[in-house]
Amino acid sequence: MARIIGAIATSHTPTIGFALDANKQQDPAWKPIFDAYAPIQRWIAERQPDVLLIVYNDHITSFFFDHYSTFAVGVDDRYEVADEGGGARGVPPVAGHAALSRHIVQSLMTDEFDMSTFRDKPLDHGCFSPLSVLRPDTAAPVTIVPLQIGVLQFPIPTAARCYKLGQALRTAIESYPEDLKVALVATGGLSHQVHGERCGFNNTAWDERFLDLIEKDPVALTRLTHADYARLGGMEGSEVIMWLVVRGALSASVRCVHRSYYLPSMTAIATAVYENEAAPLEPPAAAEHRTRIGEQLRGTEALEGTYPYTLERSAKGYRLNRFLHTLIDPAARAAFHADEAGAYALAGLSAEEADLVRARDWRGLIHYGAIFFLLEKLAAVTGFSNLDIYAGMRGQTVAEFQTTRNQQVTYSVAAGGDKPHKEMPL
């Protein structure tokens, strides 16, 4: 089973990536930063983690305030570096361990944490600034699971909530059945403030105290409010509550094998490595937890013709569903009508996926992994009603299906009221 081998803690200021890209490793102002990462690189080389679970926050790059999530786990197979305004950094993408991500989301939801998921979102400096230093060998086979925490728009999770999330995260990881070595990565902070008249605030005494407490008494840190963190470490420095997610997933007592601190300019930069001393979850307990994860849907497999839209189905049908979702865009609809085959090719649909859409095979699309509410959009675009979809699911004509309804009506999500519908031959 998967096991947590330890944790890395690191600031994620963009200055780290800037200095690396500008080859400033030996510059006196920047050298202490890179010297601090050398022990971490050696630790990674020695311990050989298979997965880095990275707790970070996006800086209004891939996540905007039109839909701002508190806890969001990436469930993708690959993550690109984000363009934050001046062009994307020239660093390679990193592979994601999507199967572990999906298991973690399912486990955390079971433990009453309301999680969001994301795909097709590049990661900004919150993740890639430290990651590009942690894996200097770009060919390293390590994969990641990114856990993005919304800490920029209040209300945000409390320090105590972050710590409890970490405790649940430990069970999520250790109940995963594949034999994986997982290293946790806490990012953010330390003290800094980058807005308002208090801009430039730092507090080295608090930073050192925080590093002591996160190692030896993390529960004390859970008692502090957001105002406490802002007073002690600056408003943006309060993002260090994310470190408590990682700390909560570790043993009560950890072994600190590396620690550094450096304050070059605006952000206090700290690094640390903590080795886990917890006894892993026993196989029977892990199996019991996996059983508990599945209990909410247990029994649906016996419901004939019923296909819960799980994370696994979502992953399988993602490309197809993404294509169907584009049909809400008038330009995409026009392109679809002008050249269906070209639209399929542009979307990268497989031959099987294209055939299912071309045939308007409603039942086959569901079996493949499409979700009904995107089939509504395809029907509206192609002149079919919802009743065509319902009848197609049951292998009936619309007339046959209507005999099972109290009222014989047709409708769709298309604008413009009642329209004549097409009926697909059986």
N, C-alpha and C positions, 0 to 999 in steps of 0.2 A: 504494500500500500504506500501511498505518498506520505512523506514525512518532512517536517520542517527542520532543517539543519541549523538555522540561525537567521540573523537579520543584519542588514546593513542600514545605517541611517545616514542621510546626506542632505545638505541643502540642495536646492534646485535652481538657484539664481542663473539667469541667462549668461552672466559673465563667465561661468565655467565653460560653456560651449563656445563663447566668443574667444576666450583665451586659447582654447584648444585649436579652433579653426585658424587662428592667426599665428599659430606655432610659437606661443609665448611661454612654453613650458619652462624655459630657462631664464626668463625675464625675472629680475629680483622681485617685482611687485606680484607676480603670478606664480612663481615657483613654489611657494608654500602650499598653494592649493593642490598642485599636482603631486608634490611630495606626500601629502596626506592621503592621496588615493592609491599610492603604490602598495601599502599593506593590504588594502582591500582587493586590489588586483591579484595579489599573491594568495589571499584567502580564497578567492573565487577559483583560481587555478588549482589550488590544493583540494578544495572541497567539491569542485565540479558539480555545481547545482544544475539540474535539468531545466528548472523554471525559476524565473525571478517574478514574484508577485509584487508589483510596484504600486504603492499608494501615493497618489499625487493629486494636484488640482490643475485643471485647465485654466488658462489666463484669458478667457473670453476669446478664444481662437476657434476651437471646434464646437464649443458649447456657448450659445448665446441666451439672452434672457427671455426669448420667446418660448423656451422650454428648458428650465433650469433644474437639473436633477440633484438630489442630495447624495445618493450613492449610485454610481453607474459603473458596471463592469463591462469591459470590452470582451466580446465573444467572437472576435474575428480571427482569421488565420494569419493575418499580416497587417502591420501598422507602418504607415509612411510617416515621415517627419513633416510637420505642419509649416506652412508659410505664415509667418506672423506679421507680415507687412512689407518686408524687404527682400522677399525671396526665401525659399526653403534652404536650410543648411544642406551641404553636400555630404550627408551621412546616409548610410544604407538603411533601408527599412529593417524591421525586426519581425521575426515570426511570432505568432501568437499560439498559445496552447488552448485552442477553442474548446476542446472536450473538457478540460479541467475547468475552464471558465464557466461552461454551462452547468457543470456539477456544483460549483461554488454558488452560483446564483440560485439554483434549486434548493441547496442546503440552507442558505441564508434566508430565503423566503419561508422555508419550513420553520426556521427559528424566529420568525416574526420580524424580519428586517425587510422593508419594502425596497427592493432593488430595481434599478433600471438597467437596461443593456444597450450596448451600442456597437455598430459596425460602420465601415466606410468613413470613419473619422480619423484624420491624422492626429498625431500626438505632438503637443508643443513642448517648450523647454521644461515644463514641469516634469516631464518624463524623460525626454531625450537629452537634456543638458547633463544630468548625472549619468545616464545610461551610456552615453558615448565615451565617458571616461571609465566606467565600470567594465566595459568590454572593449578594451583597446584592440584586441584581435577580432576584427570584424567578421572573420569566418567562424567565430565561436558558435557552437550549435545551440546555445541557450535560447529558450523561448520565454515569452513574458505573458503575464496576465495583468492588464492594467485596471486598477480600481480608482476611478476618478471621484473625488469628493468635492461637492459644491460648497466652498467656504468663502465665497466672495459676495454673495447677496444674502443678507440676513432675512429670516432666521436661518441659521446653520446648525448642524448637530452639535450637541454639547460635548465637552471633553469626556464625560462619563459615557455618553452614547457611543463615541468612537472606541473607547476601551472595551465596551460590551460587544461591539461589532467584531473586534479582534478576537475576543473569546469564542464567538460563534464561528469566526473564520478558521480558527484552529481545528475545530471539529469538521468543518467543511473540507479542509485540505486532507486531514488525516483519514477521512472516510472514503477518499477517492481510491478505487481499487488498483490503479496502475502503480507500479513501483517507480516513484519519482522522488528526487531530492529537490525540495523547494526552499529557496532562500527568499525571505521577505525584504522589501526595500521601502523604508520610510523616507519620504522627501518633504522638503519645505523648511522655511526659516533659516537661521534662527532670528534674532531680533532685527527688525527693520520696519520702516514706515516710508512709503513712497508717495504719499499724497498729503496735501494741506500744509499748514504752517509748521506742523510737527515733522514734516518730511526730513529724513536723514537721522531720525532717532535710532539709537542703539543702546543696549544695556548689557555690557559684558558680564557684569556680576550676575545678572539674572540668567544669561545664557549658560554660565558655568553651573549655576544652581539647577537649572532645568536638566542639564546633562547628568548631574548627580541623581536627580529624582527619577528620571526616565529609566535609569538603570536599577536603582535601589528601592524606590518607593513610588511607583507610577500611580498608585491609588491616590496619593496626595495631589497629584496633578489633575485628577478627575474632579476634585472639589472646587477648582477654580472656574470662574465664569469667563465669558468672552471679554467682558470689561477688564477682568483681572489680567488676562493675557495681553490685551491691548495696552494696558497701563504699564505692564512689566516689559513687554517685548515689542511694542509698536502694533498698530492696527493690522498691518499685513503680516507681522510676525506671529499673530495668533493662529496662523495656519499650522503651527507645530502641533495642534491637537491631532493632526493626521498621524503623527508618530505614535500616538496612543493606540491606534488601530493595530499597528505592528506589535507594539509592546504587549497588548492584550492577548495576542496569539502565541506568545512565548511563555516559558515556565516562569513561576513566581520569582525564582532566583536565576539570573543569567550570568554568564561569564563574559565580561567586557575584554576583548582581546585587542582592541584598537580604539583610540579616541583622539580627535584633533580639533582645534579651534583656531580660526583666523578671521580677522576683521579688516579686509583691505579697503573697503569703500562704503557702499550703502547697506550691504547685507552681511550679517555675521555668518560665516561659512563653517559648518561643523560636519565632521564625519565620525562614524563609530561602527564597530562590528560587535554584535552580541551573539554568543553561541548558546544555543538552546540546551537546557538541561532537563526538559520534561520527558517523562515516560510517554512513548507514543500510544495512541489509541489501540487497544487490543483488537485483534481481528473480529471476535464476536461482537464487540461494541460497535465497531465500524459497520459491520453487516446489519446490525440492528438499526443504526442511524440511516443507512441507505433504505432500509425497509420503511422507516418513518417518513423519509423524503417522498416515497411513492404512495403514501396512504391516501392523500387527497384525491388522487385519480384512480385508486384501486377499484375495480369493478366496471370502469368505463370500457374496458376491453371486451366485456361481455355484451355491450350495447351494439347491436347489429347496425352497420353503416354509420358509425360514430367515430370521429377522428380528432381527438383533442389537439389543438394547435400548440404543441410543446416547443421548447427550445430546439429539440432535435429536429422536429418537422420544419421549424423556421430555418434552421441551418441548411437543410436539404433543399428547400424551396426558395431560398433567399434571392437568387438571381432572377428566377421567374417572377416572384412577387415584386421585386424592385422594378422590373420591366412593366408589369401591370400598373404599378403605382404611378409611373410616369404619365399615364393616360389622363391624369387630372390636369395636365398642362396642355393648353390649346395647341401650342406648337407641336408637341409630341403627338397629339391626336391627328393633326394635319399630316404629319410625316407618316404616321401609321396608315392613314387612308390612301396616301399617295403611293406608298410602296411598303406593303406589309413585310415582304421578305427582307427588304433592306432594313426595316425597323428591328426585325429579329436578329439580323446579323450585327447591327450596331449595338444591340443590348448584349451580345455574346451568348444568346440562347443556344442550348444544345439542340441537335436535330430532334430529339424526343420532345423537348420543351416547345420548340417551334411547331411541331406537328400537333401537339395538344391544343395550342392556342389557335392555330389555323383551322382546326376541326371544330372549334368551340366545344370541345369535349369536357363539359362541366364536371361530370363524374370523374373522368380521368385526371383532370386538373386537381381536384380535391385529393384523389389518391396519391398524386405525385407530391403534393406539399403546398399547393396554393391555398390561400385563405379565402373564404367565401366573400368577404367584403371587398376584395379586389376583383373577384369575378363579377360582382355588380358593376364595377367600372368598365370592364371589358364588354359586358352586355350592353350597357348604355351607349358605349362608343360604336358598337356594331349593330345597333338597332334591335336588340333583343330585350325582352322584359325580364323581370325577376322570376316570373312564372315559368319562362323557358328554362331558367336554371333549375328551379325546383323540380320541374317535370323531368328534366334530363338526369337529375340525381337519381330519380326513382325509375328511370327507364321507361317513362310514359310520354305520351303526347300531352300537350297543354290541355286539350279537351278532356283527356282521361284524368289528368291531375285535378282539373277544376271540379270534377264530380265528387272529389273528396273534400271540397271546401264548402263552407256555409254560404259564401257569396262568390259569384263568378266575376272576378275583377282582374285587371292587369295593371301593372305599375312598374316603374323603375326609378333609379336615382337620377336619370337624365332630366335636365331642365326642359320646361316647355309643356308639361302636363301630359295627358294621354296621347300616345302615338301608336300607330299600327306596329305590331310586333312581327318579327320573323319567327318562323318555327323550324328548328333543325330536324331533318329526317332521322328516324331511329335506325 
